[in-house]
């Protein structure tokens, strides 16, 4: 599964979420493209209070504090 990962520099929750994504990809086929919301006015306005955000097909799959379990559930629900 390939997702978009909305983040911004200096975001500790984003750093933690990316670490969880690195861990989950050892067990599940997860890839992502990181998108800095500070480089896109529309995404900044949309996600400024939600980051980090994992999105697929314009649907938010999870946001905020993202755990390994949150990510694993995405594969079990066949998102």
Secondary structure, DSSP 4 states (H G I P E B T S, - for coil): -EEEEEE-TT-HHHHHHHHHHHHHTTTS--EEEEEEGGG-HHHHHHHTTT-SEEEETTEEEEESS--HHHHHHHHHTT-
